[in-house]
């Protein structure tokens, strides 16, 4: 990822973003006293924060950089991972949300214990904790460390990952799920605005001509369904594999479902899920197509993951560059805080609480805060290993 020279105005915008995140997080922390407050926001969440939080938590910096890079390299078929979320979230809202909320569970593995037995709960919880730490949080921290290296050249990956994990861990441990959700609202707005700016300026490079885009882009780059022999995402993978991954991610992954479990009621939970599905539809235009456009007016970049920062550094003037970089930081922070809270909920409610049923709600909350900080540290230490993969996405 190339260095981007940020003007003082850009740095000020990024600093204001961090101040707002901390203000929101610590205001919410005043109402966080019990385990129910920490992990389920006291069941007070309404549909707009739920929907925006679901969207922001899903669009991590890994996704933002990776989608544009994948589109640059092999086309818009990567958007199948995004639009497929909409029908899946409709099914989630209609069928699964009532089951989860009527069961009054704290974690998805807890629901599996009611359906099967405790062994299934422990197995699925351990599997999800491992994925939260090694895949979700570590991958996002690695992407964030690369972004932070743009601001502070020479900063090593481990130190950068620790800085970002500490920032997210502090307000997550203080305010719990409510802090995560309400900071996500700010982050979703910034993320959508920043992505729209990049998309518009990239399209401007083609004189806002759709005909030029279709004519000059490689034909396969504008195909949602790729041949069965394609190495990246053949059409059969889109129709079968992507929905399977989608049902896991959107319907059974604790760090997503947790927002729904904290809803005020079933109606707010359903509306929030549907709002998130609606927000996933324009991702093709806001985050994927700019990668294809860049392949036309910015060919020859050595790696797909370099496309998004190259667009920021090339197209955006002072002020707008700061807003878009704030969007990138917002994307990573919203995913880090989500996975930290999710992993802590799984460890506390699925593994420890059943062994120590006498813990009071306040004691359980403090145990959860300690677990958040532990997961924060482990994820930061694992993050450098993500660099061994070919690309973030």
C-alpha angles and dihedrals in degrees: 000000000000123000115260119209104226121199121227088258090057092049090048091054091051090048091051089052092055092047091052092049092053093045091052093043096051095042088056090046090069089071096045111098111128137044088257089057093045099048105022104027089242089289089283102122120124128206103263095054089043093053095045091045093051090052096045094047092051095048099067124170085260088061096042094051094034098050093052091045094048091048089051091052105037110000146252096319086094086073088072087082088058108042091042087069091071099066091038091054090050090056089045091053095047102041115014105036094065090049093051097045096042089053088055093219129166097208137022092241088057088061089053090054090057090049097042123355144292094275090063090049093053093044095050092042092053091046091051094045090053091049092046093054104034101033112020106032098029092047092049092046090051091052090046091050089056090051092048088051087063090061096039110032113209095028109139122233097246094051093045091049091050091051093052094042091050093051093049093040094055098057093035092054090045101046105018122199094343091057090047093050099044094046086048089059090061091042094051092053092049091045094052093045094048094047092048091053093052092046094050094047092047091051089049088062086064091047089251087287115149088185091059091049092052093043100047102036117088107263095239090054090069097047120102092193114055127195119278090249094056113125096215110044118344117196092256089056089053093051098041113013100042094053091050090053089044095053090051094047101042102030107033108019108109096216089059101035092047091077091055091048088056093054121125091235143338094275093056091045092052094046091049092053091048091049090053090051090051092051091053093062099071092050088093090063100034102043111010107044093051086065091055090046090051089055087063103046099023106038126165102042108157096228135023093228088064093063101083096049089044090055091049093047094045106038109030127082124213112295095025090059089054092050093050093046087049087053089053091050089045090054093054096041093051091054096043095051091046096052093043092055092043095051091046091052091051094048094044102040101031104034110022107027095057088054093046104035091161094070112119120232090256093048090049090051092052090047088052091051091053090050091051090056092046093050088047091057096044093049092050091052092049094046098086090061090067088072089074091071123089096244141350098251 
